[in-house]
Amino acid sequence: MMLTGNCIETIKMISDRKDNIMKGRRKRIGLFVAYPELTHVRRTIEGIMAQCEKYDYDLCVFASNVHFTFPHLNYLRGEANIFELANLDELDGVILDSVTMVGDKDSQIQKRLLDRLEKYPDLPKYALELPSEGVELVESNSDEVLREECRHVIEVHGRKKICVLTGTKGNEIAEKRLNVLLDEIRKHGLEVLPEHIIYGDFYYYSGDQLAKDIATGKVAKPDAVVCASDCMAMGLVDRLVKLGIKVPEDIVVVGFDASDEGAINVTTVASYEPAEKEMGAEAVNRIRAKIEPGAEIIPFERDMHTHFHAGASCGCHVDPVYSMRRFRDYLYISSYNPADEDNEHATGIGAFMEGYVMEGFTASATSEECIMNIYSYADLLKPYKNFYLCLKEDWKDMDNETYDGYPEKMLVYAANSQVGDESFYGQKDAKLFDTSRMLPKLDEEAEKASVYYFSPVHFDGILLGFAVLQRDFTQPVINVVFRSWIRYINNALEMTRTKERLEAFSIRDMMTGLYNRRGMYEKFRQMLASAKEGDSLFVAVADMDGLKYVNDTFGHAEGDFGIKAVSSTLVSVARPGEICVRSGGDEFFLIGIGKYSEKEEAGRAIAFTEALSKTSEEAGKEYNISASIGCVIFEDCRQISLDNALSEADERMYRYKVKNRRHRMV
């Protein structure tokens, strides 16, 4: 039987996966998600982390920091590119948070990921709540929670005339929630009127509209509304109050999501927390059953009492501690109590903003200073174990920009450790690694497992690299602070590489890359400032022979070729610390400060002309590439001006040209 190319590729992938598993490394689960600061995602990750901690599995979270409905397509492209970083050969199981991975045109982002997963038939993979093609489904199983929502309204508050507000008609989740709510209400011997079965949009507008319809009599006034989302509940409550309908005296309102927004609403929303932690935990359990057959499956303990969060919208006693914690998460607190150890549990957005991170980043004069500032300000991400910034080798090259995928090699440019691991930053200490490893730290032995948050670093989709935050399972899930941090890094890196690009334009010759006259004077001042006692000044002036003849006879493109040939030859004979300059047209300078002897004047000239002769021979052109050169050494670098030194070298070059009869001729 003939195997197709795809079959051979799949067989190789299976073999590679088995090799990695046989290495005996810690098991590793990959979670693919968008917009991780969502309440739904935070809870799901908490459930996944709880089981990963029990089983000692590392968790790698590959997260787009925006939802797939994000309107700026290039930016979304750059965010979703983080999924391409995940090496499926290095993962033992995959979880897709399908609810967050919808919304882009034709679902192309998710399709690309699913196409990759299809090539790994033996890799355990599960989609959460919403089905994905070729991936097993783990449902939320919040039926019991939804039933509790109805029981609370009926049994605790004695309401009988109940309205049910669900999501969009035909939406799988909206229909399922509606059916469960109606079933539980009927089990209590109550019937919901047809006009009290309302389809909405899971958002504020449908709740707002229902309140208006109740106030105008379009919908008969119920004594309770059970909502399938907190957003609809908030829209309903806020509008009812404005219309003079008392909540909860006239109408009890209960939501579903237990969102932070609902907990800090003006009229706090009584709400039930979906079984999202349980759903995430179940996905890990199923993966464990496949990758470690026979191993113990430790159940995720569910406490129904923790799913309910009281609110003013139903009249139950509100837990002030819960509300205040949610409020503090959202509040911009510019000053906090540093003596309170609870403040170490997560940096709030207020403390983060008051760190003036963006100002520190934008003040960076160079890319190296920018990397240093990123390293230093990483402390604002506490608590964490390690922070890593990984960049392309050529991330500053604006002529070689890419959008999709990651290069084979990347550099760890900065590592900031809070647990005693190696810390460093900058080009000098940057560590090159195979991108297929995703992060060198993953291969190191560790006492216990961790969660690694992988986030894209890009500018409007232009790939720069990625960042990784390593946390302990007991530390909080990433939030708006981390998203803001990544945005700052994106903008700061783009700003510094643009600064350096503009600076290069101002001090460099664009054709040859050598310094121009402005760059020469700036660089020479630095050389002179760092000169040592007794250092000499070496200058050489070189002038290409016959440039006009080459231009007139063979064309300006060939003339440019000759100029570049002279330039590259001059660079090849330059010593460390010397600078090469194209002063204009066909004239070049070579300048150095250091220890020189007078004998080197002739020797350096000969070395240049011989090297250029070889360059010309290898070029194989119809014309000869040559140049005249004059070299001068001044014993004390501080006793003569650069302009005067160059004038003397220019005189020697001219005498050399006349002597060899190369004055503007080939």
N, C-alpha and C positions, 0 to 999 in steps of 0.2 A: 504494500500500500504506500502510495506517495504522500508524504507529509507536506502540507502547504507551509509557506513562510510564517503565517500567523501561528500555526500549530507548533512549529519549531521554537518560535519565540516564547510561546506559553510554556512549553516543556522546560525551556531554559530558566524561565522565571520560577517555576515550581522547584527546580533543582537548586537555584540560588537561595530560595526561601528555606528549603530543608537544610542547606549548608549553614545558614545563619542560625537556625534553631539548634543545630547540633553544636554550635560554638559554646552553648551553655550560658549565654548572657541572660540577664533579667528579662522577663517577658515585657512586651511593650505594646500598648494599645494606642491607636491613632483616632482622634476625634476631629471631624471636619464640621465647621460651624461658621455662621456669619453673625456679626453683631453680638459678641459674647457678653456684653454688659446687660442685655435683656434679662428681666427677672426670670423668664422661662429658662434661658440658657444657664444662668447662675445656679438655679435649682438642679437642673439636669446634670451639670458638671459636679455639683456637690454629691449627688447620688453615685455618679461614676467614680469620683475620687474615694468615696467611702469604701467601695468594693475593691478598688485598686490597692488601697492601703491594706485591706485585709489579706489580699493575695500577694502583696509585694510586687505589683506590676507598675512599671513606669507609665505615665500618661502623657502623650504628645498631642497638644491641642493646636491644630492649624486653623487660624481664625482670620477671616476677613473682618476688618473693623467697621465696615458699613454693611447695611442690608443690600440685597441684590436689586432692590428698587431704586437704589441711589441714582440720581439723574445724570451725574457727570460720568460719562461712559469710560473715558480714559482712566479716571481715578478708580472706578470700580474694577476695571481691567487690572490695574496695578495691585489692588487689594486681593482679588481672586487668584492672582498668580501664586500666592503662598501655597495653594493646594498642589502646585507643580513641584514644590520642594520635597514633599513627602515621598520617601523611598519606600514603596510598598513591600520590597524585599526585606526591609528592616523592621516591619511591623508584624505583630502576631495576630492582630485583630483590628477591625475598623468599625467605627460608629459614625453614622451620618445623621446630623441633626436636620432632617429634611424640612422641618417647618421653617427654618431660617434660610434654607437654600433654594428659595423660589423667588420669582419676581423679575429676573432679567429676561431680555427678549428671547423667546423660544427656549428658555431654560438651558442656554448653551453652556453655562459654567458647570452646572450639575451634570450635564450630558458628557462633558469632557472627562469629568472625574469618574463617572460610571463606565465610560469606555475603557479607562485605565483599569478599573476594578474588574471588569469582565475578563481581563487577561490573567486574573489570579483566582481561578475557580476553587482552589483549596484554602484561600484566605477567608476566615470567618468575618462576615460583614453584616451589619444590622443598621436599618434605618429606623429612626424614632418617630412615632406618631403618624407620619405620612409615608405611604409606600413609595419606594424608588425601584425602578426596573432592575431585576436581577439581584436585589438585595432583600434579605429576610426582614420582616417588619416586627418591631416591638411597639405595641400600642401603650398608650398612657394609662389605661385601666383606671380612669378616674370616676368610674360609674358610682362607686360607693360614696365618693366625696360629693358628687352631684346629688345623690339621694339624701345625704346629710343636709345639704343646702335646703332641700324641700322640707325635711323633717324639722329643721330649725324654725322655719317660717310657720309651719302648721302646729307642731307640738309645743314649742317654746312660746310663740307669740299668738297662737290661736287664730291665725288668719285662714280664711276659707275661700275667699274670692280672689284667686291667684291668676296673675298674668305672667306669661313666659316670654322673655325676649332673648332670641338666639341670633346667630350670625346669618350670613348670606344664604338665601334659599339655594339648595343644591350642593352647598359646600359640605363635604363629608363630615368634618368635625362639627359644624353647626347642626346638621341633621341628627348626628349621633347624640349630642348633648340634649337636643330637644326631646328626642324619644325617651331618654333616661329620665329626664325631669317630669315629663308627662306621665310616664309609667308610675313613678313614685307618688305623684299627686293622686293618681287614680287608686293606688293601693290604700290610700287613706280615705277612700270613699268620696273623694271630691272630683268634680268634672271641670275642665278648663273650657270656657266658651271659645268658639272658633275665632271671635274677634280679639280674644286675649292670647292667641298664638301669633306672635309678632316676629317676623324676620327682619333682621337689621344688617349691620355691616361690621360687627365686632368693634366698632369705634364709637366715638362720642356722639356723632351726628344722629345715629338711630335712636339713642337714648333721649337726646334732646327733642327729636321729633315726636317720640312717644309721649313725652311730657306735654307737649303742645296739643297733641290729639286728645289726651285725657282732659286737659283744661277746657278745650272747646266742645267736648262731648262727642267727638268723632269716635273715640274709644270709651266704652263704659268704664267708669272709675272702679279700679280694683282696690282691694285693701292690702295687696302685696304684689311686688314684681320680683320674680326670680330671673336674674340676668346670667347669660352664658359668658360674660366677660366683664372685667372691672371698668373698662373704658365706657361701655354702654351704661353701666350702673352710674358712673360719675356724671355722664351727660344727662341722664335722667334725673338724678338727685338735684344737681345744680339748677336745672330748668324748673323743676317742680317748686323748689324754694323760691325762685324768682317770681313764679306765677302765684304765690301765696298758698300753695298746697303744702301742708305740714308733713315733714318726714322726721320721725316714723309714725307720728300720731295718726295721720290720715292714710298714709301708704308706707308700708315697710319695704325697704329695698335691700336685696342681698346680691352681691356680685360673685364672680368666680375668676380667680387669678391670684388674689391676695397680693396685688401689686404695691410697690412702694408709693406710687402716685395716689392710689386709693387710701392708703394709710395716713397720708398727710393732706388729703382733700379738706376743704373748709368744713364740709359735713363728711366726716370720715366714713368710708364705705365698709360695712360688714362684708366679709368675703371669705371664700374657701380656697385653700391652696391646692392646686392640681397635684396629682400623684406623679410629678415629674422626677423627683428624686428616686422614687421607686422604679420608674421607667428606665432611667440611666443605669441604676444598679442591676436591673434585670438584663440589660444588654451585656454588661460585663459578665454576669453569671453565665449567660449563654455562650459567650466567647470562651470562658474558662472550661465549660463542659466539652468544648471541641478541641481546645489546644492541650488540655490536661485531663483526658478521659479518666474517670474514676476518682479524681480529686474532690475533696469536700467542697460543696457549695454552701456558703454561709449566707443565710437569708438576710435581707435588709429589713430591719424591724420597723414596722409601720405603726404610728400612734395617731389615730384619727383625731384626737383632741388637739394635736399640734397643727392640724390642717385649717382650723377655724380661727379667724382673727376678727374679734368683735369691732363694731363701728357704730357711730351715731345713727347711721341709716336704718338700723334695726332696733335700736334702743337698748341694746345690751351694754353692760359696763365695759368701757374701753380700757385696754391695758396701756397705761400712759408710757411705760418703759418701751414697749414695742413701737408705739407711734413716734416717740422721741428719737429712737434709734433710726427709724426710717427718715424722719425729718432731718436728723444730723447728716445722714448720707447725702441728702439733696441740698442742704443749706451751705451757703458759702461762708465758712467760718474763717475769718482772717487771723484769729488768734486762738490758741487752744492751750490747755494745761499740759505742759511737757512732763510734769511729775506723775501724771496718770498713765499707768502702764497700758490701759485699754486703748489709749491713743496710738500705741504702736501697732494696733491690730490692722490698721489700714490708713494710709494718708488720704485725707479728704481733699476735694477739689479746691476748697478755699486755701488750705495750707499749701497745696501744690501751686496754685496761681500766685500766692504771696511769696513763693520762692523766686519769682521773676526769672523763670527758666528761659522763656523766649528772649528776653533782653540779654541774658548771658550768652545764649547761643548766637544771636545776631551780632553781638559785639566781637565775636571771634574774627581775628584778622586773617587767619590762615586755616586750612583744613585740619592741620595738626592741632591747632588750638581748639577748633570745634570738637574734634574727637575727645580732647582732654576735658572739655566742658561737659560733654555727654557722659563721660565716665564719672566726673565729679558729681553732677546733678542726679545721677542714678539713685542716690540715697533717698530721694523723694519718692521712690517706688516702694519703700519699705512697707510691709515686711517681705523679704525674699531671701533666697539662698545665694543665687548668682544671677547676674545680668550679662548678656553677651550682645555685642554688635558685630555682625558679619557683613562684609561688603565685597563687591566685585574687586578684582585686582585693578581694573581700569575704571573704577567708579567715577573718577574725575574727568575721564576722556569724553568730551561732549561731541566728538566726531564718531563715536562708536557706541551709540545708545541702542539698547534693546528693550523690548517690552515683555516678551513671553518666555517662560522657562528660566532656568538658572544655569550659569556656566559650570563646567566640570570642576573647576577649582575656585575656592573662595578664601577670604582672609578673615580670621577673627581679629578685628581691629581694636576691640576693647573688651575687657572682662573685669567686672566689678563684683567681688565676692564678699558676702557678709558672714561666711562660715569658715574662713581661713584657707579657701582654695586660692589658686594663683590669680593675681590681679595685675592688669597692665593696660596700656592704651598706646595708640600711635603706630605709625608705619614701621618704626624701628623694631618694635616687639611683636608686630602682627604675625599671626601664625597661619600658614597656608594649610588647607585641608581639602580632601575630596568632598565635594558637595553631596555625593551619594551617602555620606555618613550623617548628613543633616546637621550634626553638631558633634565635635570631638568628645565633649563631656559625656555624651550618651554611652560611649564605649568604656568609660572609666568605671572601675569598681566603686560601689558606694554602699554604705552601711544599710541604707533603706531607700525605697523608691521615692520618686518625686513627680511633680507635674511640671511640664515644660510648655510654655505658651509661645508659639512661633507666630510672629506678626511681620507682614511685609514692610519693607522700607523702600519707598519709591517717590518720584515726584511726577504727579499727573500721569502715572502709568509707566514712566521711565524707570526701569529696574536699577536699583542701587544696591540692594541686599536684603537682609532681614534681621530682626531682633528676637532674642529669646529671653524670657523671664522664667527662672526656675524657682518654684516655691515648694514648700512642704505641704502635705495634704491637709494639715491643720490650719494653714494660712488661707486668707480669703481669695475668692475668685477675682480675676482682673475686672476692673470697672472703668468708668469714664476717665479716671486719672491716667490709666495706662494708654487709653486711646488718645488722649490729649498729648501725652508724652511722645508717642509715635508720630503724631502729626508734627510736633515741634522738631523732631529729628529729621523728618522728611524735608521740611522747609529749611532747616539749618544747613543740612548737607547740600541742598541745591543752591542756597545762597553762597556758601563758601566756595563751591566749585565754580559758580558764576563769577565771583570776585576774582578768583585765581585766573580764570579765563580772560577776564577783562584786563587784569594786570599783565598777563602774558602778551595781550595785544599791544599794551602800551610800552613794554620794554623788550619785546622780541620781534625779530623780523619774521613775517609770516611764511615767506618762501623757504627759508633755510632753518628756522628755529633758533638761529643765533641771536645774541643780544643786538638790539639796535643802539644808536648813540645814547638815547636816554637811559636805556638799561645799562650801558657801559659805565656811564658816570655814577649811577646809583650803586652798581656792584663794586666799582673801584673804590668808592668811599668806604664801603664795608671792608674791603680787602686792606685798605690803608689803616683803618681803625684797629684791625687785629694783627697788623704787622709787628714783627719782633725787632729788637735792637740789632742793627747790622744787616737787615734784609735788603736785597737789591731789587731793582725794578727791571723786568724784561719786557720789551715791546717788539712786536713784529708787524710790519705792514706788507700785505700781499695784494697784488693787482693782477687780475686775470688778463692774459694776453689775447688780443684779437677778438674781443667780444663783438664789436661792430661787424667785423668780417663774418663771424658765425651767424649773427642775426640776419645780415643782408643776404648771405648766400644760402643758408640752410633753414632760416626761419627763427622766430623768437622762441619757439618751444625748445629748439636745440640750444639757443643761447641760455635759456633757463636751466637746461640740463647741465651745461658747463658750469654755471654759477653754483649749482647744488654739488657738483663734483668737487669744485675747489673748496666749498664749505665743509663737506664731509671729510675731505683730506686734512683740512686744518684741524678739525676736531680729533681726527685719529692721531695726530702728532702732539696734541696738547697734553700737558701733564696735569695731574690732580691739583686743583686749586687755581689753574689758569682759566681765563675766560676767552671765548671766541666771539668776535663781533663782525657783523656785516654793516659797515658804515654807510653803505649806499652804492647802488650800481654794481660795479665789479671790484670794489675795494673791501678788504677784510683786515681786521686787527687780531693779534694774539697778545694777551697781556697777562703777566704773572708777577707776583711778589714772593720773594723767598731767597734761597741761597743759589746764586748763579756765579759762574766764572766767565771771564772774557772770552775764553776759548769756545764757549757755547754759541757765540754769535754766528760763526761760520757753520758750526756743526748743526744747529737747528735749521738754518737755511737749506743746507744740503739734505737733511732728513725730509724736509717738506717737499722739495723739488723731486726727490727720488720717489717719494710716496705718490705724488701727483702723476708722475710719469707712469707708474704702475697702474694707477686708476684709469688713465687715458688709454693705456694699452688694453686693459680688460673691458673698457667700454666699447671698443671696436668701432668708433665713429669714423666718418670720412675726414674729419678734422682732428687736429691735435689739441688736447686740453693742457694748457700750461699756464704758469703764472710767475710773475717776478716778485721777489721778496727781499725785504731789508730788515735786519735784526739788530737791535741795540740793547746793551745792558748798562744800567746806571748803578753805580756802587751803593749809593744811599737813596732808597726809594722816596725819602721825604725831601730831598734837596732839589727836585725838579718837578715841574707840573706835568700832568699827563699829556696835555696838548703839546707842550714843547717836546716831550719825549717822542710823541707820535710824529711830529714834524721832522725830527732828525731821522727816525726810522723811514719815513716817506722819502727823504732825500736819498738814503742808501738804496731803497727799492728802485728809485728812478735811475740811479747810476747803474744798478744791476741790469735794468731793462735796456738802457742804452748800450751798455757793454756787450750784452748778448743779442742786440739788435731785435728786440721783441716789442719795440714801441708800436703798439696797436697793429701788429701784423702776426700772422701765423707762420 
